[in-house]
Amino acid sequence: MLVFVLNNCAPVKYVNQKTITPITFKSANTWSLEECNNIIDYYTVTNNEDNLFNAAPLNPDVFIRVVPLNNIVIQALAQKEVIEKRLDQSEFNLVLKNYLEAYTSFTADTVSGKIIDMDSSFTKGFSFKVFFENMTDPFEPIFLEDGYAYFFLENMKGNFSRVIEVTGLYVEDYIQLDGYLNVIITFSPFAADGKRLFDNKDLNESYRMVFNGLEKDPIVIQWNLK
């Protein structure tokens, strides 16, 4: 099981398309640690006012940071692991394969590193690394008896899908947010009407994530991708 720890006290770093385009022209197994972090930062979206994609209120009761586990982020995570664990660069393809199979509908050829579609029926869904932190002042514990049933992945037409799996340390069916929580949330690839929520398995179009129950109003985080 992969466990991700995020800290919202880290300095905010702004990365735009101009920053990452030259990186994506290179093979992922040649990316530097800084380039891996730039890729991850570019796709990371939060609900604070500094969010590059959409405006959000200052001082929310719950701080949320979300990283979509799409193919390019997975490649950055794999190369980052190779660098930080001082693995032999030849192990990159195996690390990449493990990440892809854990969190996407793809796999990787361990010789060439080519990303391959492994789920023709596409039933695995879309996974996201999500960090929650209780920021209430004065402090109040936040409890959701039905837990992740309150959260939705939504396309820009207003169609939505529900959570089908949650993994991570201390994960329960309910949510008890006393301090912070790190989880991997996977949403169904199908909308409520049974149709596919997105045409592409790698989720490269604009979309939003809706978190109900944590604050008085829904928390909406949006990715405006072109």
N, C-alpha and C positions, 0 to 999 in steps of 0.2 A: 504494500500500500504506500502510495506517495503522499506525504504530508507537506503542505505548503504553509509557511508562516509569513504573514504580512504585517507591516508596522506602519500605521498612518502618520507617525511622527517623522518619517523619512522626508527629506526635502523634496518638493514637487519639481519634477523635471519635465519640461515640455518637449515633446518629440512630434514632428509633423511628417507628412508624406515625403517632403523633400529630404528629410533625414534618413528615412528607411529605404527609399528607392535604390540608391547605390548599393545598399547592403543586399537587397533581394536579387541583384544581378549576379551575386557571387554564390558559390556553393556553400550550403549551410555549415558544412564541416570545416570551413575556413574562417567562419566568423569569430571575431574576438569576443571577449567577455562583455566589453562595452557595447558591441554591436548586438549581441544577444539581448542585453538589457534594453537597448533602444527599441528592438522589435516588441518585446513584452510591454514596455511602457507605452508604446504607440497604441496598442489595443486595449490597455487598461483604462477602465472608466469608473468614476466614483460619483457619489451624489453630493459632493461639496461644490462650492461656488466656482472653484477653479477648473471644473470639468470642461474640457475642450469641446465636447460634443453638444452639450445642452446646459442651460442655466439651472441651478438648483439653489435651494435656500441656504443661507448662512447658519451655522450652528445647528445642524439637524440633531434630533434625539438619537438617531442611529446612523452611524457612519458605515457606508458600504463601499467596498472596492471589488470590482469584478474583472476577471481576465477570461476571455473566451478561449477554449482549448481547440483552436482551429489548427490547420496544418502548419502555418508559418510560425505560430507561437510554440507549437510542439517541437518544431525543428530548433527554435531558439532555446527551449528548455533542455532538449537533448544535448545540444552543443555546450550549453552552460554547465550541465552535469559533467560532461567529459572534461572540461577545463578545470572546474572546481575540485573534482575528485582525482585529477591528474591521471585520467585514464589514457590508454594509448589511443591515438586518433583513429586507429582501425576499428575501435569498438563503437564509434559513433553510430553506424548503421544498426547495430543491435539495440543500442539505447533508444534510437529513434523508433525502431519497430515496436519495442515494449511500450513506449508512450502512446504511439498511434493506436495500438490494439487495445490499450486500457481506456482510452478516452474518445476515440473517433471510429468512424466506419472504414478506416483505411489501415493498411499495414505498409511495411517497407521491405524491399529486397535487401537482404543482409550483405550482398556482394556489391550491387550497384548503388544502393541507397534510394532507388526509385520508389516513389510513393505509389501504392497500388490500392485500388478499390477492392475491399474484401467482403462487402455486405451489399449484394445486389438488391436485396429487398429493403435495405435501409431501415432497419428497425431499432438501431442502437441509440439514436437520438443525438442531442447536442449537449456537451458538457462544458461547465464553467467553474473556474476556481473563484470562490466567493469568501470574502472576509467581512464579518459583521463586528461592530463595536458599539456598546451601549454608552452613549454620550449624554444621557439625561442629567440635568442639573436643576434641582437637587436629584440625586441618584434614585432611580426606581428600577427594580428588576422588570424585565419584559418577558412575558410568558405567553406562548401560543400553543394551546392544547392540540390543535390540528396541525401544528408545525408548518411543513413546507407546502401544504395544500393551499396556502394563501399566495403562493408565488407563481408567476406565469411568464412564459416567453411568448412574445407577440410580434407578428409581422406588421408592416406599415399599413395593411388593409384592416387591421383590427382583429384578425384571427389569432387565436392563442392556443398554446399547448401547456400541459401540466407537468409537474415534476414526477419522474418515474424512479429515480434513484438518488440517494444522498450518501456520500461516504466521507470519512474523516474521523479524527479523534473525538470522542464524547458525543457522537451523533446519536440522537434518539428520534422517535416519531414526533415528539413535541419539541418546542424551542424554548429553552430557558436561557435568556441572554442576560447574565449577570455582569460579565465583562466583555469578552470577545469570543468569537467562534470562527474557525477555519473549516470550510467544507468544499467538497466537489459536488455540484448539483447538476444532474442530467435531466433534460427535458425531453418529452416525447417528440418525435419528428412529425407527429400528426396533430392537426387541429381538432377542435371539438366535433366537427362534422365528419371526421375520418379522413379528410384530404391532407396531403402533405402541406406542412406549414411553410416550407421553403423549397424551391426547385433544386437548389444546390446543396450537396451534403457538407460542403466546407463552410457554409454560412457566410458568403461574401457579399451580401446585400444588407441594406439598412434594416435594423430591428430594434426592439426595446425589451427591457425586462421590468416587470411590475412586481413590487413587494407590498402586499397588503398586510395590515394588522400590526405592523411595527410602530407606526405613528398614526396620528389622527387621519391624515390623508395618505393615499398610496404613494410610495416612493417609486419613481419611474426613472430608469437609467436607459439611455439611448445611444446607439451607435449609428452615426450617419456616414455610411460607407458609399463610395462612388465606384 
